[in-house]
Amino acid sequence: MLEYFVHLDPEDAPDDLVLATAEVPESVSRKRIEASALPADWREVPAPPGLAQIGDEFVKQTENCLLLVPSALAVSENNVLINPRHPEFKQITVNQAEPLRYDPRMFRKTRRQRKH
C-alpha cells in the first residue's frame, strides 16, 4: 500500500481502489533478489528500465511462482511479484477484495510542530 501511495496525486487520488489479500502456501516456490543484485540506481524515480526487465524475465522463465524484491521505500521489507503463468499459481487463494481508502491525514503537505 505504501509503494502505491507514494505515486498518488493527492489532488486526484482514485476513489475506486480495492485491497486484495491472498493466502500463499509455504510450499509455493519463490526466489528472493537481494538489493545488492539490483542495478545501483534501482531506488531512483522514475525506476530504471532494467527493473521491469527483471520482472519480465521472471514471468517468462516460470521457474518460481513468487519473486521477492526489496522495497524501494523500506529496503528490509519485500514486495512480492506473483507469476500467474506458473503452475503453482492455482495454489494461491485470493480473498475477497474490499474497498481501500487512504486516510486523509496521509495527504497532508506539512506536519504541525509539536510543542515540547
C-alpha positions as a Markdown table, in Angstrom:
| # | Residue | x | y | z |
|---|---|---|---|---|
| 1 | Met | 0.0 | 0.0 | 0.0 |
| 2 | Leu | 2.9 | 2.4 | 0.8 |
| 3 | Glu | 4.6 | 1.7 | -2.5 |
| 4 | Tyr | 1.4 | 2.6 | -4.4 |
| 5 | Phe | 0.7 | 5.6 | -2.1 |
| 6 | Val | 3.9 | 7.4 | -2.9 |
| 7 | His | 2.8 | 7.6 | -6.6 |
| 8 | Leu | -0.6 | 9.0 | -5.9 |
| 9 | Asp | -1.5 | 12.6 | -6.8 |
| 10 | Pro | -3.2 | 13.9 | -3.7 |
| 11 | Glu | -5.3 | 16.2 | -5.8 |
| 12 | Asp | -6.6 | 13.3 | -7.9 |
| 13 | Ala | -6.4 | 10.2 | -5.8 |
| 14 | Pro | -8.6 | 7.4 | -7.3 |
| 15 | Asp | -11.8 | 6.7 | -5.4 |
| 16 | Asp | -12.2 | 3.1 | -6.7 |
| 17 | Leu | -9.2 | 1.4 | -5.1 |
| 18 | Val | -9.6 | -2.1 | -3.6 |
| 19 | Leu | -7.4 | -4.1 | -1.3 |
| 20 | Ala | -7.0 | -7.7 | -2.2 |
| 21 | Thr | -5.1 | -10.1 | 0.1 |
| 22 | Ala | -4.1 | -13.7 | -0.6 |
| 23 | Glu | -3.2 | -16.9 | 1.2 |
| 24 | Val | 0.1 | -18.3 | -0.2 |
| 25 | Pro | 1.1 | -21.7 | 1.0 |
| 26 | Glu | 4.7 | -22.0 | 2.2 |
| 27 | Ser | 5.3 | -24.7 | -0.4 |
| 28 | Val | 4.8 | -22.3 | -3.3 |
| 29 | Ser | 8.2 | -21.8 | -5.0 |
| 30 | Arg | 9.9 | -18.4 | -4.5 |
| 31 | Lys | 13.1 | -16.6 | -5.4 |
| 32 | Arg | 14.5 | -13.6 | -3.5 |
| 33 | Ile | 16.5 | -10.9 | -5.1 |
| 34 | Glu | 18.8 | -9.1 | -2.8 |
| 35 | Ala | 19.3 | -5.3 | -3.1 |
| 36 | Ser | 23.0 | -5.9 | -3.9 |
| 37 | Ala | 21.9 | -7.8 | -7.0 |
| 38 | Leu | 19.9 | -4.9 | -8.4 |
| 39 | Pro | 21.2 | -2.0 | -10.5 |
| 40 | Ala | 22.9 | 0.7 | -8.5 |
| 41 | Asp | 20.1 | 3.2 | -9.4 |
| 42 | Trp | 17.2 | 0.8 | -8.5 |
| 43 | Arg | 15.7 | 3.2 | -5.9 |
| 44 | Glu | 15.7 | 6.2 | -8.3 |
| 45 | Val | 12.5 | 7.9 | -9.6 |
| 46 | Pro | 11.5 | 7.0 | -12.2 |
| 47 | Ala | 12.6 | 3.4 | -11.8 |
| 48 | Pro | 15.3 | 2.4 | -14.3 |
| 49 | Pro | 14.0 | 0.2 | -17.2 |
| 50 | Gly | 16.3 | -2.7 | -16.0 |
| 51 | Leu | 13.9 | -3.3 | -13.1 |
| 52 | Ala | 11.0 | -4.0 | -15.4 |
| 53 | Gln | 13.2 | -6.4 | -17.4 |
| 54 | Ile | 13.9 | -8.4 | -14.2 |
| 55 | Gly | 10.2 | -8.8 | -13.7 |
| 56 | Asp | 9.6 | -9.7 | -17.4 |
| 57 | Glu | 12.3 | -12.4 | -17.3 |
| 58 | Phe | 10.8 | -13.8 | -14.1 |
| 59 | Val | 7.5 | -14.3 | -15.8 |
| 60 | Lys | 9.0 | -15.7 | -19.0 |
| 61 | Gln | 11.2 | -18.3 | -17.2 |
| 62 | Thr | 8.4 | -19.7 | -15.0 |
| 63 | Glu | 11.0 | -21.2 | -12.6 |
| 64 | Asn | 9.3 | -19.8 | -9.5 |
| 65 | Cys | 5.8 | -18.6 | -8.7 |
| 66 | Leu | 6.9 | -15.8 | -6.4 |
| 67 | Leu | 9.7 | -13.2 | -6.7 |
| 68 | Leu | 10.6 | -11.3 | -3.6 |
| 69 | Val | 12.2 | -8.0 | -4.3 |
| 70 | Pro | 13.3 | -5.3 | -1.9 |
| 71 | Ser | 11.0 | -2.4 | -1.3 |
| 72 | Ala | 12.5 | 0.9 | -2.6 |
| 73 | Leu | 10.9 | 2.6 | 0.4 |
| 74 | Ala | 12.0 | 0.2 | 3.1 |
| 75 | Val | 14.8 | -2.0 | 1.9 |
| 76 | Ser | 14.5 | -4.5 | 4.7 |
| 77 | Glu | 10.9 | -5.2 | 3.5 |
| 78 | Asn | 9.9 | -7.0 | 0.3 |
| 79 | Asn | 7.4 | -6.6 | -2.5 |
| 80 | Val | 6.2 | -9.9 | -3.9 |
| 81 | Leu | 5.6 | -10.4 | -7.6 |
| 82 | Ile | 3.3 | -13.4 | -8.5 |
| 83 | Asn | 3.7 | -15.2 | -11.7 |
| 84 | Pro | 0.2 | -16.2 | -13.0 |
| 85 | Arg | 1.9 | -18.4 | -15.7 |
| 86 | His | 3.5 | -20.6 | -13.1 |
| 87 | Pro | 1.7 | -24.0 | -12.4 |
| 88 | Glu | 1.7 | -23.3 | -8.6 |
| 89 | Phe | -0.3 | -20.1 | -9.1 |
| 90 | Lys | -3.5 | -22.1 | -8.7 |
| 91 | Gln | -2.5 | -22.9 | -5.1 |
| 92 | Ile | -2.8 | -19.2 | -4.2 |
| 93 | Thr | -6.2 | -18.2 | -2.8 |
| 94 | Val | -7.2 | -14.6 | -3.3 |
| 95 | Asn | -9.5 | -13.3 | -0.7 |
| 96 | Gln | -12.5 | -11.1 | -1.4 |
| 97 | Ala | -11.4 | -7.6 | -2.3 |
| 98 | Glu | -12.6 | -4.8 | -0.1 |
| 99 | Pro | -12.7 | -1.0 | -0.7 |
| 100 | Leu | -9.5 | 0.8 | 0.1 |
| 101 | Arg | -9.4 | 4.4 | 1.2 |
| 102 | Tyr | -6.2 | 6.1 | 2.3 |
| 103 | Asp | -6.6 | 8.1 | 5.5 |
| 104 | Pro | -6.8 | 11.8 | 4.5 |
| 105 | Arg | -4.0 | 12.6 | 7.0 |
| 106 | Met | -1.6 | 10.8 | 4.7 |
| 107 | Phe | -2.1 | 13.6 | 2.2 |
| 108 | Arg | -1.1 | 16.4 | 4.5 |
| 109 | Lys | 1.6 | 18.6 | 3.0 |
| 110 | Thr | 3.1 | 19.7 | 6.3 |
| 111 | Arg | 3.1 | 18.4 | 9.8 |
| 112 | Arg | 2.2 | 20.6 | 12.7 |
| 113 | Gln | 5.1 | 21.3 | 15.0 |
| 114 | Arg | 4.9 | 19.6 | 18.4 |
| 115 | Lys | 5.4 | 21.7 | 21.4 |
| 116 | His | 7.9 | 20.2 | 23.9 |
